[in-house]
Amino acid sequence: SRESDEPRKTWDELQNVYRSGDYERVIQEADHLFKWKPPGNTALLPEDMFSAGCLLAARSACNLGRLDQALQWCGRVLQAVTTDLGALYLQGVVLL
């Protein structure tokens, strides 16, 4: 159905923006898409895209030198999935 295709299209677009190097836009879009909600209710995209999208924003923040912001994005992931290895790794690298 068209509705079920919309999140995938949005996710693909966000990845393309990241690949283009427009990290500021990635953060802005992610802030809209991944506003924090309790686990199981993750804003506009399905739950399986929440962690990956927040990590994309965290990596974008790192690329812009905004390490505090990157930690906040990692924190969003870890509040939802405490064992997310990508978020734990990136958080560790930022804290070094």
C-alpha positions in Angstrom: 0.0 0.0 0.0 1.0 3.6 -0.5 1.0 4.4 3.2 3.4 1.5 4.0 5.8 2.7 1.3 5.9 6.3 2.6 8.3 5.6 5.6 10.7 3.7 3.4 10.7 6.5 0.8 11.4 9.0 3.7 14.2 6.9 5.1 15.8 6.5 1.6 15.6 10.3 1.1 17.3 10.9 4.5 20.1 8.5 3.6 20.6 10.3 0.3 20.8 13.6 2.1 23.5 12.2 4.4 25.4 10.8 1.4 25.3 14.2 -0.2 27.1 15.7 2.8 24.2 18.0 3.9 24.6 17.0 7.5 22.7 20.1 8.8 19.6 19.0 6.8 19.9 15.4 8.1 19.7 16.7 11.6 16.8 19.0 10.9 14.8 16.2 9.1 15.7 13.7 11.8 14.5 16.1 14.5 11.1 16.2 12.7 10.9 12.4 12.0 12.4 11.1 15.3 11.0 13.2 18.0 11.3 11.2 21.2 8.3 9.0 22.0 8.0 6.1 24.5 9.5 2.9 23.1 7.1 1.3 20.6 5.7 4.7 19.5 8.4 6.4 17.5 7.0 9.4 15.7 6.6 9.3 11.9 8.7 6.2 10.9 8.3 2.6 12.0 10.2 1.5 15.1 12.8 -0.5 13.1 14.0 2.8 11.5 14.1 4.8 14.7 17.6 3.7 15.9 19.1 3.9 12.4 17.7 7.4 11.8 18.8 8.7 15.2 22.3 7.3 14.6 22.4 9.0 11.2 21.6 12.2 13.0 24.3 11.5 15.6 26.9 10.8 12.8 25.9 14.0 11.1 26.3 15.9 14.3 29.8 14.3 14.7 30.7 15.3 11.2 29.8 18.9 12.1 31.8 18.8 15.3 28.7 19.0 17.5 29.7 16.2 19.9 27.2 17.2 22.6 24.4 17.0 20.1 25.7 13.6 18.9 25.5 12.3 22.4 21.9 13.5 22.7 21.0 11.5 19.6 22.8 8.4 20.9 20.9 8.9 24.1 17.6 8.8 22.2 18.5 5.4 20.7 19.7 4.0 24.0 16.5 5.0 25.8 14.6 2.9 23.3 17.1 0.1 22.8 19.6 -0.1 25.7 21.7 -2.7 23.8 22.0 -0.9 20.5 25.7 -1.6 19.6 25.9 1.3 17.1 24.8 3.8 19.6 27.0 2.4 22.3 30.0 2.5 20.0 29.5 6.0 18.7 28.8 7.2 22.3 32.1 5.7 23.4 34.0 7.2 20.6 32.6 10.7 21.3 33.4 10.4 25.0 37.0 9.4 24.4 
